[in-house]
Amino acid sequence: MRRVSAASDAKAPRILDAVAGIAHDLSLSDVLRRMVESACELTGAPFGALSVLDSDEFIRFGEAWERPPSDDDARVVPIRMRGRIFGMLYLARKPDGEEFTESEDDLLVALTAAAGVVIENAALFDQVQRRERWLEASYHVTGALLTDQDLTATLRLIAERARVVAGGTAGAVARPRGDGQLVFEIVEPPGPDSDKLAGIAVPTEGTATGMAFTTGKPVVVRDYGEKVVEYQGDRGAVMPAAIKDLDSTVAVPLIVGEEKLGVLLVAKFRDRTPFSAYDVQLAETFAAHAALAVEFARAQQDRQRLAVFEDRDRIARDLHDLVIQRLFAIGLGLEGLSRLASEPSVADRVTGFAHEIDRTIREIRNSIFSLQEPAEAQGSLRSELLRVALDAGCASEPRVGFDGPLDSTVPDTVRSDLIATLREALSNVVRHAAATTVSVDVSVDRDGRWLKLSVVDDGVGMPAEPGHRSGVANLAERAARWNGTFRVEARPEGGTRLDWSVELPARQGSVG
């Protein structure tokens, strides 16, 4: 039976002072540190430590252990909070080998019971503070969007806010590249080390970042820096030396609806408290808000581009409806004057001016179609058809007309056959028709079901004994490929008419 010492009994009134000291403020880290210190003072233990189960946090007082000791090396007391174990208190054996007395054990139990309430309040207060910091960071990101920040600035703000609020050493945003890899577009804080890491690509398989992206769930790792250096192999040798000291790291996906926009990553040095489950939960909530911010920034850019395109369309309509029509009228007037001129030299000069106006009209028309196509696209179908017509080498510029939503309804597979058909038809006109005028009409019906091409010339017409017909056969084959029709025939008034019509694949099988 253990001895109950008078000295231990004398410590009993001090438990209230110890609890009051523990509850001096609501900082959880300070509360836990004073908890260990008070336990050592009440029991006479030379040093002690406390481990928090959910966060791997290990708080030491005195020359304590680097990690939780075994039961043989320390007196172990659980600290409970609402019936569950919050952590474990470890007290070192006394220097003289004397065991803790029954009275000291009673004091220790009473201290941990009373401190459990204080720790619970401090933990709740700490959670509230952390939640407020993450919410403030979300508001900061949202507020910055009101200044019309671009996407890159938004991503940098997200990484910077997450790093600061989480108490992290580094923050980064990785975005999908399209080849099964993620690229770290943003690395915080800025500096030479960040510049070395920005642009690094990692696969979506076999990495923490990739796992967060593919699963849509947060991923937490320890010894992150060493794993990165090992994974990068030869490249790891030239990475910043500080990266090896990165330890606890959380990677959370940036998701909007079903779309995965990328991954937010925050890492800490080894000397900082590792991420807890609650930290990960808060980071995941912040990432969800951040993803909405990214989507909003992209929508802002799309709206700005749309405004530019609408303005360009307006300019194109004005050029077509006003400028070209007036130039065309002036050209006709000049041609009429040339026939009335009595001197041939004057008639020639007037005709030359009319031809200059024709060339100006062609250049304006090219500008119109350039305005109507997106800068990043391969080129609108209208502009490409116009270029084919202008490059055909006809005696005079073909008149080209369009009708219907060509650019939005004609897929690339049909597009290539349409362009090839027009090029072949105009080539036949140049080589065989001896035509002075050619008209081209391309249209899509209102339902977007049929694409039609007509090429009409005023040449010599179809020969009575047609010769080599491989070109015509190619045109018929391209029409048949899309369940279409092809017909070429002589016009009663002279010349030839070619009609090529195909069914658009996106509408095949539709009813009504």
Residue, then its C-alpha position, 0 to 999 in steps of 0.5 A: m500500500r502506497r504512503v500518503s505524505a503530509a506534504s502531498d496533503a498540503k498541496a490539496p488547497r493549491i489545486l484551485d490555484a492551479v485550475a485558475g492558472i490554467a484558465h487564465d485565458l482561452s488560448l488553447s496552446d497556453v491552456l495545454r502548456r499550463m496544464v502540463e506545468s501545473a501537473c508537474e508542480l502538484t506531483g513533483a514530476p521533473f518534467g511532463a508532456l501532453s499529446v492531443l489525439d486528433s492533431d498529433e500535437f505534442i506539448r512538452f514542459g521541461e526536458a521532456w520526451e520528443r514523442p509520447p513515452s511508454d507506460d513504463d517510462a511515465r505516469v500516464v493520465p487520460i484527459r477527458m472532454r465530454g466523456r471522450i479522451f481529448g489527450m494523454l498527460y505524461l509525467a516523468r518518474k521522480p528523480d529518487g525513484e519514489e512513486f506518486t503517492e495516493s494523495e498526489d494521484d488524487l490531486l492529479v485526477a482532480l486537476t485533469a477533471a477540472a482542467g477538462v472543462v477549461i480545455e473544452n472551452a479553450a478548444l471551442f474558442d480556438q475553433v471559433q477563432r479559426r473558423e472566423r479567420w477562414l471565413e474572413a479569408s473567404y470574404h477577402v477573396t470574394g471582395a477582391l473579385l468586385t475589383d474585376q481581378d483576373l484569374t491569375a490574381t484570384l488564384r494567387l490571392i486564394a493561395e496566399r490567404a490559405r497559407v496565412v490563415a492556416g499558419g502554413t509555410a507555403g501555399a500553392v494552386a495546381r491546375p489540370r493541363g489536359d494530359g493527365q497532369l497538374v501544373f503548379e501555376i501559383v506558389e506562395p510566398p513569392g520569391p526565388d524558391s517559389d519561382k523554382l517550384a512554379g510550373i512543375a507538373v505532377p501526374t494525377e496518379g501517385t501524388a497527394t495533389g493528384m489524389a485530391f484531384t481525382t478523388g475530390k477529397p482532401v489528402v493529408v500527408r506528413d514529411y511532404g518535402e522529403k516525399v517531393v524531393e524523392y519523387q522528383g528524382d534528379r530534379g529534386a536535387v536542384m529544388p530549394a533546400a527548405i523544401k525538405d523541411l516541409d512536413s504536414t501538408v493538406a491538399v484540397p480539391l477546388i470543385v464547382g458542381e461536377e467540374k474539378l478546377g484544380v487543387l489548393l495545397v498548404a504545407k507547414f515546416r516541421d516546427r509547426t503544429p500539424f494540421s488537425a482534422y478540424d483544420v482540414q475541414l475548414a480548408e475544405t470549406f474555404a476551397a469550396h468558396a475559393a472554387l466559386a471565386v475561380e468560376f466567377a473570375r472565369a465568368q467575368q473574363d467570358r463576359q468581357r470577351l463576349a462584350v468585345f465580340e458583340d462590339r466587333d459584331r456591331i462594327a461588322r454590321d455597320l461596315h456591311d450595312l453602311v460602308i459597303q453599300r455606299l461604296f457599291a453605289i459609288g462604284l456603280g455610279l462611276e461605271g455609269l459615268s465611264r460609259l458617258a465619258s467622251e474621251p477614252s482616257v477619262a473613261d479609263r480613269v473612271t473605270g480604274f476608280a471603280h476597280e479600286i472601290d471593288r478592291t476596297i470592298r473586298e478588303i472591308r469584307n475580309s475585315i468584317f469576317s475577321l471581326q466576326e471570328p474569335a481570335e483564339a479559334q481556328g477561324s470561323l467557317r464563314s471567313e474560311l469559305l470567303r478565303v477559298a472563294l478569293d483564292a480560287g482565281c476566278a475572272s472576277e471575285p465570286r459573290v459569296g452569300f451566307d445564311g443561318p448559324l454556320d459557325s455554331t452548327v457545322p462540326d469540324t468533320v463536315r466543315s472539311d468536306l464543305i471547304a473541299t467541295l467549294r474548292e473543287a467546284l470553283s476549280n472546275v469553274v476556273r478550268h472549264a467554264a470560262a465564266t465572267t461571274v460566279s456566285v456562291d451561297v452557303s446556308v443552314d436551315r433554321d432547325g440546324r438540320w441541313l447544310k446547303l452549298s450552291v455554286v452558279d456561274d455564267g460560263v459555257g455550261m455542261p459539255a455535251e460529252p463530259g470527259h474525266r469526271s473524277g472531280v464530280a465523283n468526289l463531290a458526290e461521294r462527300a455528299a453521300r458520306w453525310n446522307g446528302t445529295f449532289r447535283v450539277e446541271a446546265r442553266p437554261e440562260g447559260g452557265t452551270r449550277l451545282d447544288w450540294s446538300v448534306e445532313l448535319p450529324a448533330r441532328q441525325g435521328s431527331v424528330g420534329 
